[in-house]
Amino acid sequence: MRLLLLNLSPQTSESVNAALGGQGFDVLQQHTLDVEQVEALQAEVLVTEASPADLTCCGLIVQLKARETTKSIRILMLVQGGALERARALDLGADEVMSSPFEPVEFAARIRAQLRDRAPAEELRAKLKEVEQREHLAEIAVDSLSGGVVTRKRAWVLPAILALCVLTVAATFITSFSYRKTRKETLQLKSEIARLNSGILQQGDLLRRAEQARLALNASPDNAARATLQAQSDELKKKMAASGGSGDTDLRRQLAETQDRLNRIESDGKVAETIVKNYGSSVCLLHVVVEFLDRGSGRPILIAVDQLGKPLLDDKGNVQLDLDGNGPHLQLDVFGTGFLVRKDGRLLTNHHVAEPWWGNEELKPLIENGAKPYALSYMAYFPGKSQGFSAKLDRISPQADVATLQLDGAMPPKATLLDLDDRNDASVAGESVVLIGYPTGIEGILARAGPDAARQIAGTASNVPQIVSRLAQQNLIRPTTTQGHIGDVLKDKIVYDAATTSGGSGGPLFNHRGKVIGVNFAILSGFGGSNLAVPVRYANELLTNSK
């Protein structure tokens, strides 16, 4: 159990080492490492210290979480401050945050908890690797056996050849059986994606996810920051009143700083309101339906069902897949965000929204083992419109995670095109930003609709397209808006802390002037981390050149 202490102050380092003493950890301590150096140390947990006010410190964390070989490293960040600072640190991408100074017993327990949380993911990763290795060996064996036997002129070789032929027949049968069994195991290992199949989505699951989305929305950093600052302001005012209304210089300074931060939040809120009013109706919910074909036979991959048509589950509760039978096609309902940028009905979004399997690590084993994905349909749902608009894939950027879709037919009436600002100085570190999108997809929309409406819609619809259609008919499809600040501006990405999650991909990122400066494309999945946007200049080639 190796821990890496990175960039800790001398005082914090002393406290951490004292807390970990006698715990049996292999503790390494380093300063200013890059991602390759961190990877080489093979640590399971990284403990670091940073100032949440400075988002540039998240660069290493973003790289670690984005890289396949290092994303499993658990990151515990120590901060100076209370709830607001901890919330900001979580938004930087840390898995766990503690305020410093801390209780040694609690700190050691948090480290153990991170190791426990990491174990299941590592076990699954190891199992996937084992299955892939077994399949690779099976493929090599099949290829070798199908290549024939090289004969020689010497007579003594003939009996050996005959014996080898017998073994070859047996081995071919055994290997082919093993190959099919391994292929099935790989499909089953990832068959939890079939839970999202439109034919087997259960009302209880959807309502549970909607409730989780509602809780997440209520606990957004925007609300938490405002509430924390307001509480601090009220407490300082009480102290001022207790001192006769004047208070000491330090109290007056703290109150002035707190009020200034509250005023900035309120000012940013007014900017966000203007942006939503002008452009919110042109930001759409994208529903992409993905199906899978078996690459060898060309047949669709199906959900395995029993004689009554009910999905078959394995001992872990995962839906089983098949290539034969009468089950429904395996479909993946993917939600993202898009926005209107041209009068001809072109939408800007992400490559990974237009082709949800692109760069998708969860689907990678399924695809590598013979599944060929394709987009069956694209539907765009705009706020205030009772029906969706069919769309098709237009263009995909070879340089960045951006793509365009083309609406079939006319644009939504009274739609406003979003202005793109691709100037170098359009994005400045520290400036406020506004993000519009549909985080958590239909679960988030149902959460905002309320429990009664969610139960009514989910209870009377049998599949995902019906649910989305009814949400549109009841005018419930509306994007969410979050605010934040730019942490860093890199050549190919903008780092910022406005909250979002899956489903928010493809959303427009506005600067305080109301211009789109980026397309949201990445979060630290599962870690509540900082968000990344593709600068809009990468979309220029898609929009200026026709197909």
ZINORRA-V874680 format. One record per residue. N is the residue number from 1. PSI is psi in radians with two decimals (999 if undefined). Layout:
n=N psi=PSI
n=N psi=PSI
This chain:
n=1 psi=1.67
n=2 psi=2.26
n=3 psi=2.48
n=4 psi=2.10
n=5 psi=2.05
n=6 psi=2.19
n=7 psi=0.71
n=8 psi=2.51
n=9 psi=2.76
n=10 psi=-0.74
n=11 psi=-0.77
n=12 psi=-0.70
n=13 psi=-0.73
n=14 psi=-0.75
n=15 psi=-0.72
n=16 psi=-0.82
n=17 psi=-0.63
n=18 psi=-0.68
n=19 psi=-0.55
n=20 psi=-0.12
n=21 psi=2.30
n=22 psi=0.13
n=23 psi=-0.17
n=24 psi=0.27
n=25 psi=2.60
n=26 psi=1.80
n=27 psi=2.19
n=28 psi=2.53
n=29 psi=2.20
n=30 psi=2.96
n=31 psi=2.55
n=32 psi=1.05
n=33 psi=2.64
n=34 psi=3.10
n=35 psi=-0.62
n=36 psi=-0.69
n=37 psi=-0.66
n=38 psi=-0.75
n=39 psi=-0.71
n=40 psi=-0.49
n=41 psi=-0.26
n=42 psi=0.78
n=43 psi=2.61
n=44 psi=-0.56
n=45 psi=2.35
n=46 psi=2.21
n=47 psi=2.15
n=48 psi=2.95
n=49 psi=2.31
n=50 psi=2.88
n=51 psi=1.99
n=52 psi=-0.34
n=53 psi=-0.30
n=54 psi=1.71
n=55 psi=-0.20
n=56 psi=-0.31
n=57 psi=-0.18
n=58 psi=-0.06
n=59 psi=-0.84
n=60 psi=-0.70
n=61 psi=-0.76
n=62 psi=-0.78
n=63 psi=-0.73
n=64 psi=-0.76
n=65 psi=-0.36
n=66 psi=-0.36
n=67 psi=2.31
n=68 psi=-0.67
n=69 psi=-0.22
n=70 psi=-0.09
n=71 psi=-0.29
n=72 psi=-0.14
n=73 psi=2.18
n=74 psi=2.39
n=75 psi=2.11
n=76 psi=2.13
n=77 psi=2.39
n=78 psi=2.33
n=79 psi=2.76
n=80 psi=2.04
n=81 psi=-2.94
n=82 psi=-2.46
n=83 psi=-0.72
n=84 psi=-0.76
n=85 psi=-0.66
n=86 psi=-0.70
n=87 psi=-0.75
n=88 psi=-0.66
n=89 psi=-0.67
n=90 psi=-0.65
n=91 psi=-0.32
n=92 psi=-0.26
n=93 psi=0.03
n=94 psi=2.57
n=95 psi=-0.50
n=96 psi=2.56
n=97 psi=2.42
n=98 psi=2.53
n=99 psi=2.53
n=100 psi=2.35
n=101 psi=2.76
n=102 psi=2.88
n=103 psi=2.19
n=104 psi=-0.71
n=105 psi=-0.75
n=106 psi=-0.69
n=107 psi=-0.83
n=108 psi=-0.66
n=109 psi=-0.66
n=110 psi=-0.65
n=111 psi=-0.79
n=112 psi=-0.66
n=113 psi=-0.69
n=114 psi=-0.67
n=115 psi=-0.68
n=116 psi=-0.72
n=117 psi=-0.54
n=118 psi=-0.51
n=119 psi=-0.86
n=120 psi=-0.70
n=121 psi=-0.69
n=122 psi=-0.63
n=123 psi=-0.76
n=124 psi=-0.73
n=125 psi=-0.75
n=126 psi=-0.68
n=127 psi=-0.72
n=128 psi=-0.78
n=129 psi=-0.70
n=130 psi=-0.78
n=131 psi=-0.75
n=132 psi=-0.71
n=133 psi=-0.73
n=134 psi=-0.72
n=135 psi=-0.69
n=136 psi=-0.76
n=137 psi=-0.67
n=138 psi=-0.73
n=139 psi=-0.72
n=140 psi=-0.74
n=141 psi=-0.76
n=142 psi=-0.77
n=143 psi=-0.71
n=144 psi=-0.75
n=145 psi=-0.51
n=146 psi=-0.08
n=147 psi=-0.07
n=148 psi=3.07
n=149 psi=2.26
n=150 psi=2.04
n=151 psi=2.74
n=152 psi=2.84
n=153 psi=-0.27
n=154 psi=2.34
n=155 psi=-0.56
n=156 psi=-0.21
n=157 psi=-0.43
n=158 psi=-0.83
n=159 psi=-0.66
n=160 psi=-0.67
n=161 psi=-0.75
n=162 psi=-0.75
n=163 psi=-0.70
n=164 psi=-0.64
n=165 psi=-0.73
n=166 psi=-0.81
n=167 psi=-0.60
n=168 psi=-0.76
n=169 psi=-0.81
n=170 psi=-0.77
n=171 psi=-0.64
n=172 psi=-0.75
n=173 psi=-0.82
n=174 psi=-0.76
n=175 psi=-0.73
n=176 psi=-0.72
n=177 psi=-0.75
n=178 psi=-0.68
n=179 psi=-0.78
n=180 psi=-0.69
n=181 psi=-0.75
n=182 psi=-0.71
n=183 psi=-0.73
n=184 psi=-0.71
n=185 psi=-0.69
n=186 psi=-0.73
n=187 psi=-0.76
n=188 psi=-0.60
n=189 psi=-0.59
n=190 psi=0.21
n=191 psi=-0.01
n=192 psi=-0.33
n=193 psi=-0.40
n=194 psi=-0.23
n=195 psi=-0.41
n=196 psi=0.00
n=197 psi=2.34
n=198 psi=-0.40
n=199 psi=-0.20
n=200 psi=0.20
n=201 psi=2.16
n=202 psi=2.50
n=203 psi=-0.76
n=204 psi=-0.72
n=205 psi=-0.76
n=206 psi=-0.75
n=207 psi=-0.64
n=208 psi=-0.76
n=209 psi=-0.60
n=210 psi=-0.69
n=211 psi=-0.68
n=212 psi=-0.70
n=213 psi=-0.68
n=214 psi=-0.76
n=215 psi=-0.67
n=216 psi=-0.69
n=217 psi=-0.71
n=218 psi=-0.45
n=219 psi=0.42
n=220 psi=2.63
n=221 psi=-0.59
n=222 psi=-0.87
n=223 psi=-0.72
n=224 psi=-0.74
n=225 psi=-0.79
n=226 psi=-0.77
n=227 psi=-0.72
n=228 psi=-0.79
n=229 psi=-0.67
n=230 psi=-0.71
n=231 psi=-0.71
n=232 psi=-0.73
n=233 psi=-0.79
n=234 psi=-0.71
n=235 psi=-0.72
n=236 psi=-0.66
n=237 psi=-0.65
n=238 psi=-0.73
n=239 psi=-0.68
n=240 psi=-0.74
n=241 psi=-0.67
n=242 psi=-0.44
n=243 psi=0.24
n=244 psi=0.22
n=245 psi=-0.25
n=246 psi=-0.97
n=247 psi=2.91
n=248 psi=3.04
n=249 psi=-0.70
n=250 psi=-0.72
n=251 psi=-0.76
n=252 psi=-0.68
n=253 psi=-0.80
n=254 psi=-0.73
n=255 psi=-0.72
n=256 psi=-0.73
n=257 psi=-0.73
n=258 psi=-0.76
n=259 psi=-0.64
n=260 psi=-0.74
n=261 psi=-0.68
n=262 psi=-0.71
n=263 psi=-0.66
n=264 psi=-0.69
n=265 psi=-0.76
n=266 psi=-0.72
n=267 psi=-0.77
n=268 psi=-0.62
n=269 psi=-0.67
n=270 psi=-0.66
n=271 psi=-0.76
n=272 psi=-0.70
n=273 psi=-0.72
n=274 psi=-0.75
n=275 psi=-0.79
n=276 psi=-0.75
n=277 psi=-0.70
n=278 psi=-0.62
n=279 psi=-0.17
n=280 psi=-0.61
n=281 psi=-0.19
n=282 psi=0.10
n=283 psi=2.05
n=284 psi=2.70
n=285 psi=2.16
n=286 psi=2.23
n=287 psi=1.97
n=288 psi=2.19
n=289 psi=2.13
n=290 psi=2.35
n=291 psi=2.94
n=292 psi=2.37
n=293 psi=2.63
n=294 psi=2.11
n=295 psi=-0.56
n=296 psi=-0.83
n=297 psi=-0.33
n=298 psi=0.03
n=299 psi=2.65
n=300 psi=2.54
n=301 psi=2.32
n=302 psi=2.84
n=303 psi=2.20
n=304 psi=2.30
n=305 psi=2.78
n=306 psi=-2.99
n=307 psi=-0.39
n=308 psi=0.02
n=309 psi=0.16
n=310 psi=2.46
n=311 psi=2.41
n=312 psi=2.36
n=313 psi=2.60
n=314 psi=-3.05
n=315 psi=-0.19
n=316 psi=0.05
n=317 psi=0.13
n=318 psi=2.50
n=319 psi=2.37
n=320 psi=2.62
n=321 psi=2.77
n=322 psi=2.90
n=323 psi=-0.19
n=324 psi=2.96
n=325 psi=-2.97
n=326 psi=0.26
n=327 psi=2.88
n=328 psi=2.77
n=329 psi=2.50
n=330 psi=2.06
n=331 psi=2.51
n=332 psi=2.07
n=333 psi=1.98
n=334 psi=2.38
n=335 psi=2.47
n=336 psi=-2.92
n=337 psi=2.55
n=338 psi=2.89
n=339 psi=2.58
n=340 psi=2.31
n=341 psi=-0.20
n=342 psi=2.63
n=343 psi=-0.36
n=344 psi=0.13
n=345 psi=0.37
n=346 psi=2.40
n=347 psi=2.56
n=348 psi=2.35
n=349 psi=-2.84
n=350 psi=2.69
n=351 psi=-0.75
n=352 psi=-0.16
n=353 psi=-0.76
n=354 psi=-0.64
n=355 psi=1.51
n=356 psi=-0.29
n=357 psi=-0.24
n=358 psi=2.09
n=359 psi=0.24
n=360 psi=1.90
n=361 psi=-0.53
n=362 psi=-0.60
n=363 psi=-0.25
n=364 psi=-0.83
n=365 psi=-0.67
n=366 psi=-0.76
n=367 psi=-0.73
n=368 psi=-0.34
n=369 psi=0.51
n=370 psi=-0.04
n=371 psi=2.28
n=372 psi=1.93
n=373 psi=2.67
n=374 psi=2.68
n=375 psi=2.02
n=376 psi=-0.65
n=377 psi=2.72
n=378 psi=2.29
n=379 psi=2.35
n=380 psi=2.21
n=381 psi=2.06
n=382 psi=2.56
n=383 psi=2.40
n=384 psi=-0.04
n=385 psi=2.28
n=386 psi=-0.18
n=387 psi=2.71
n=388 psi=2.83
n=389 psi=2.17
n=390 psi=2.56
n=391 psi=2.97
n=392 psi=2.79
n=393 psi=2.32
n=394 psi=-1.28
n=395 psi=2.72
n=396 psi=2.34
n=397 psi=2.36
n=398 psi=-0.10
n=399 psi=-0.45
n=400 psi=3.00
n=401 psi=1.13
n=402 psi=2.65
n=403 psi=2.85
n=404 psi=2.51
n=405 psi=2.70
n=406 psi=2.11
n=407 psi=2.45
n=408 psi=2.09
n=409 psi=-2.76
n=410 psi=2.76
n=411 psi=2.75
n=412 psi=2.41
n=413 psi=2.52
n=414 psi=0.38
n=415 psi=2.51
n=416 psi=2.21
n=417 psi=2.45
n=418 psi=2.39
n=419 psi=2.29
n=420 psi=2.36
n=421 psi=1.79
n=422 psi=0.26
n=423 psi=2.64
n=424 psi=-0.60
n=425 psi=0.25
n=426 psi=-0.44
n=427 psi=2.07
n=428 psi=2.24
n=429 psi=2.34
n=430 psi=-0.36
n=431 psi=2.70
n=432 psi=2.63
n=433 psi=2.78
n=434 psi=2.31
n=435 psi=2.28
n=436 psi=2.38
n=437 psi=-2.94
n=438 psi=1.12
n=439 psi=2.45
n=440 psi=0.18
n=441 psi=-2.38
n=442 psi=-0.41
n=443 psi=-0.73
n=444 psi=-0.66
n=445 psi=-0.76
n=446 psi=-0.63
n=447 psi=-0.74
n=448 psi=-0.43
n=449 psi=-0.40
n=450 psi=2.72
n=451 psi=-0.73
n=452 psi=-0.83
n=453 psi=-0.67
n=454 psi=-0.77
n=455 psi=-0.69
n=456 psi=-0.77
n=457 psi=-0.85
n=458 psi=-0.53
n=459 psi=-0.36
n=460 psi=0.06
n=461 psi=2.46
n=462 psi=-0.18
n=463 psi=3.01
n=464 psi=-0.81
n=465 psi=-0.66
n=466 psi=-0.70
n=467 psi=-0.82
n=468 psi=-0.72
n=469 psi=-0.73
n=470 psi=-0.59
n=471 psi=-0.71
n=472 psi=-0.75
n=473 psi=-0.55
n=474 psi=0.22
n=475 psi=0.71
n=476 psi=-0.12
n=477 psi=1.80
n=478 psi=2.42
n=479 psi=2.83
n=480 psi=2.73
n=481 psi=2.29
n=482 psi=2.71
n=483 psi=2.74
n=484 psi=-2.74
n=485 psi=2.65
n=486 psi=2.25
n=487 psi=-0.66
n=488 psi=2.62
n=489 psi=1.92
n=490 psi=3.08
n=491 psi=-0.74
n=492 psi=0.18
n=493 psi=2.72
n=494 psi=2.21
n=495 psi=2.24
n=496 psi=2.95
n=497 psi=0.28
n=498 psi=2.30
n=499 psi=2.47
n=500 psi=-3.11
n=501 psi=-2.92
n=502 psi=2.38
n=503 psi=-0.46
n=504 psi=-0.12
n=505 psi=2.36
n=506 psi=-0.04
n=507 psi=2.58
n=508 psi=2.39
n=509 psi=2.05
n=510 psi=2.53
n=511 psi=3.14
n=512 psi=-0.14
n=513 psi=0.04
n=514 psi=0.32
n=515 psi=2.54
n=516 psi=2.12
n=517 psi=-0.23
n=518 psi=2.91
n=519 psi=2.01
n=520 psi=2.25
n=521 psi=-0.27
n=522 psi=2.51
n=523 psi=2.89
n=524 psi=1.57
n=525 psi=2.21
n=526 psi=-0.02
n=527 psi=0.00
n=528 psi=0.63
n=529 psi=-3.07
n=530 psi=2.69
n=531 psi=2.74
n=532 psi=2.49
n=533 psi=2.52
n=534 psi=2.19
n=535 psi=2.46
n=536 psi=-0.24
n=537 psi=-0.43
n=538 psi=-0.24
n=539 psi=-0.21
n=540 psi=-0.79
n=541 psi=-0.63
n=542 psi=-0.57
n=543 psi=-0.40
n=544 psi=-0.43
n=545 psi=2.31
n=546 psi=2.84
n=547 psi=999
